[in-house]
Each structure stands twice: as structure tokens, then as C-alpha cells.
């Protein structure tokens, strides 16, 4: 990064230092990419806001060497405890559902403020810092001959009334739902707003709920979702009907305390934070516009049910950081960056649609929905809790943990195989299956070739021809609920841990060409 005459020149300008922007900045620092991160705030978020860190995000923290810090400070949620009214139906343990799929099968309760502080500290350890108090005022793209020749010019309002100009090769908007970057680019942010009011209370001295578990309970009119935050502290979330609001349309905490006590038998002594808001479900029309990108809340907003929002933003930032490193450090063509939108926008689209649909069903006033919440759930819920782990537990865990995400990746190595063979146990386009000891090598965040039970000489030769790191592991014994890594294949693994190609050993001729092509596959 160069600074002269009040201007700054950098490869990547990141606007917004929330979890997504900070994840991007820390990942780029590890990857050796010159980047500058700015934020109009005076410092990191103090409120807890987003809360749950899912397994896939924990895997990313592992890649960055930060996971031990999270584990030391977290409040684990080892189970989910569904129920109706005053009673829980039982508990479903996460660890059993995620066994063999990820090293982090619990939902980790590690609130947004702690995530931000963790990443700010990691950035400082890398010799970089956030320019706090620097607000984006104007953003323009100076077009050159082709996308790679474009320059982003940003004017920042700095503390004390000063102005600073930043010239960057790329710009990333991680500046939240009211993103100035997105608005400057003219990217539509369409969706709907739910008609009900949502409340959040970080409550102390909570009683009436199952401790160390995520509680979810329903009545005919209401629901409550509660996350453990350590000790007797819990986050309570729910919706209220219009009848619960005062004459000015406001919701007071005393009304919520009375409601959760009456409906669910939940009491608490005081709250560290209480807020209300309307739930929006919106998705950016594009995640890329020339040399500019949007991530996190700048790209999508939705209901907090399921603890997916912050995690999705963290993973978008990590994905984009790896793509930027491929181009800026690795010398890949600019078209490599198209994969960011091609991969991550469908994830955001599915998430917004799913949370919108689920939230609509949970809050529906229809006669059928009220019957389900008030009569069917209390009667059938205890049976469902016992059956869920056997019927769909690992699938549900995969969705919640975000370990089931699949990208549509051009797979030239699949040529000549039947559609059934390609789909059965497919590995290309998913995160590398965890075998118990193969994630440590991902901490280099470099392209790699993995062989599982494949002769070492074969792996070394193919890796040398592709110019990537070679790694040899014992045969994969396989685990129910995840693809098995075969002993007659080698796997090309991207910086972010996703498998881009599988090549039949010994990897000669067209098979090797297919693996090389996968490294440069664009989004078409």
C-alpha cells in the first residue's frame, strides 16, 4: 500500500469492518494481498448482534489459525431442545449428527462483537489495521481497456474533517444493509419486509429453559428461540403480534417479559441488551459489478432464525479473498473472480428464500398454521424429536452447519462417466470431506493435490505437473452422510478447501488436462 499527497494506492479497498469485511482483510493478509479496510465507525461493534458460529465458519477460523481462541471463549450449544408452551420435548445432540463430518459439530455461541475483536487482533498481528472513522463519501470506477485495467477511486471523509482519496484495483462493499458501495454501483436490493415486530433480549438469570442447548418453542400465537451464552445468560428471540404493541406501535421490554413468562414459563432478572426491529428478506441483484463486489449484509439480509447470516458473510469473504489472491498473487485471469458471484449468489438466494418461507410459516395466521402450532406440535413433537436423528438428522445438520454447500463447478474430469456415477458420492464442488487428519494442511491456503490411498509417487508427479502442493493420506474409510474419497482418484483442492476436480489415477493425458483446466475454470 502506497500513500502520497493525501492519497492511498492499494490492490483491494474494503469498505466496512464488520465480521465479513474483517474476515476478508485477515484472509488477504495471510494470502499476501495488499489491502486497506476502512469503516465510518469509531471502533468494533459493542453489541452482541449475530451470535452463532456454524461448523463451516469454525473450519475457516482453523485455516486462519484462530480457532483455538474461539474455543477458549465460546459458549457451546451442544443440542437443540424443541418444545411447545411450558415444556421441552427432549434434546437432539449436535455432536452425534455431525460426527465424522466436521471437527466442530457443535454450534458455537460466539457473538458478533467477539468475532470482530478476534479478527481486529489478528489483523494487527499481521501488521495491518482498520482505518476507523473513515466514511465512504464517493465511489467511482475509471474504466480502462478491459476489466483488469479498471481503477476504483474512493473519496473518504476522515476524522477532523479531512478528506482522503483511495485508488484501488478492486473494491469490496462489506458495509451492511444500507451499503454505500452497493448504492453507488446502482445494484438493486429487492425483497420483502415481514409485517411483525421481532425482539431480541440478551437476558441474565434465565430460568425455564434447557441450559447449554438451543431452545425452540411454539404456542398458537408465539414462538421463542433461545441461545445459551454461558451460565444463566441466554439470548431470547421471538415475534410479537400487533396487539402486543403500544398505541405508538412500540414494544417495551416489560411487555416481552410478561409474554415469555405467560407463554413459555421463562423468567429472567435483567437484560444486557434489548432491541426490536422488523425482519427484511432482501438479495442484491448482482454480487459483482466490474472491479467491485458486495459481501455479507450488503449482499443479503434475512431472518436471524437458523443463525446463518454472519456465517454466510464470513464464508463469502473467505471465498472472495481466495479468488482475489488467485488473480493478484497467482496471476490467474480476471475471469476467475466471476466464480465468486456464480458460487455465492445462489447460496444467498437460497438462504433468503428459505428463511422468508420458514418465517412466513412460523408467523402465519392461517387456520392450518395455528392448528399445527397449537395442536399438532404438542402432540407429535415428542415423537419427532426421537425420530429426527434417524430420519433426517445428518441432512439437517449439514444445512445448519453449512457443510453441505455445493458449487456448480465445470467438471471436465467427469467426461465419459454416467450421470449416476457422477452424482453418486460426488466430491467436485463441495468442501473437502474431513477424514480426521486432512484439514491441517489446508492452513497454507494454497492450491493442493490430495491422494487417499494413492501411491505417493503418483500424487507427487501430478502435483508437480500442476504446480500445486502434494499431500498423501491413508485410504478414506468413509462416514455415513458424506462423500467418500476414492483410492483410484486424486483431488484438486482450492485455497478455500473446495474440491475443483477429481482425476483418475495415474492422471495422464486428457485427465491431467482436465485438472489443469479446472484451475482456470470461469463461471460459464
C-alpha positions, 0 to 999 in steps of 0.5 A: 500500500502506497500513500502520497499527497493525501492519497492511498494506492492499494490492490483491494479497498474494503469498505466496512469492518464488520465480521465479513469485511474483517474476515476478508482483510485477515484472509488477504493478509495471510494470502499476501494481498495488499489491502486497506479496510476502512469503516465510518465507525469509531471502533468494533461493534459493542453489541452482541448482534449475530451470535452463532458460529456454524461448523463451516465458519469454525473450519475457516477460523482453523485455516486462519489459525484462530480457532483455538481462541474461539474455543477458549471463549465460546459458549457451546450449544451442544443440542437443540431442545424443541418444545411447545408452551411450558415444556421441552420435548427432549434434546437432539445432540449436535455432536452425534449428527455431525460426527465424522463430518466436521471437527466442530459439530457443535454450534458455537455461541460466539457473538458478533462483537467477539468475532470482530475483536478476534479478527481486529487482533489478528489483523494487527498481528499481521501488521495491518489495521482498520482505518476507523472513522473513515466514511465512504463519501464517493465511489467511482470506477475509471474504466480502462481497456478491459476489466483488469485495467479498471481503477476504483477511486474512493473519496473518504471523509476522515476524522477532523474533517479531512478528506482522503482519496483511495485508488484501488484495483478492486473494491469490496462493499462489506458495509451492511444493509444500507451499503454505500458501495452497493448504492453507488454501483446502482445494484438493486436490493429487492425483497420483502419486509415481514409485517411483525415486530421481532425482539431480541433480549440478551437476558441474565438469570434465565430460568425455564429453559434447557441450559447449554442447548438451543431452545425452540418453542411454539404456542398458537400465537408465539414462538421463542428461540433461545441461545445459551451464552454461558451460565444463566445468560441466554439470548431470547428471540421471538415475534410479537403480534400487533396487539402486543404493541403500544398505541405508538406501535412500540414494544417495551421490554416489560411487555416481552417479559410478561409474554415469555413468562405467560407463554413459555414459563421463562423468567429472567432478572435483567437484560444486557441488551434489548432491541426490536426491529422488523425482519427484511428478506432482501438479495442484491441483484448482482454480487459483482459489478466490474472491479467491485463486489458486495459481501455479507449484509450488503449482499443479503439480509434475512431472518436471524432464525437458523443463525446463518447470516454472519456465517454466510458473510464470513464464508463469502469473504473467505471465498472472495479473498481466495479468488482475489489472491488467485488473480493478484498473487497467482496471476490467474485471469480476471475471469476467475473472480466471476466464480465468486458471484456464480458460487455465492449468489445462489447460496444467498438466494437460497438462504433468503428464500428459505428463511422468508418461507420458514418465517412466513410459516412460523408467523402465519395466521392461517387456520392450518398454521395455528392448528399445527402450532397449537395442536399438532406440535404438542402432540407429535413433537415428542415423537419427532424429536426421537425420530429426527436423528434417524430420519433426517438428522445428518441432512439437517445438520449439514444445512445448519452447519453449512457443510453441505454447500455445493458449487456448480463447478465445470467438471471436465474430469467427469467426461465419459462417466454416467450421470449416476456415477457422477452424482453418486458420492460426488466430491467436485464442488463441495468442501473437502470431506474431513477424514480426521487428519486432512484439514491441517494442511489446508492452513497454507491456503494454497492450491493442493493435490490430495491422494487417499490411498494413492501411491505417493509417487503418483500424487507427487508427479501430478502435483508437480505437473500442476504446480500445486502442493502434494499431500498423501493420506491413508485410504478414506474409510468413509462416514455415513452422510458424506462423500467418500474419497476414492483410492483410484482418484486424486483431488484438486483442492482450492485455497478455500478447501473446495474440491475443483476436480477429481482425476483418475489415477495415474492422471495422464493425458486428457485427465491431467488436462482436465485438472489443469483446466479446472484451475482456470475454470470461469463461471460459464 
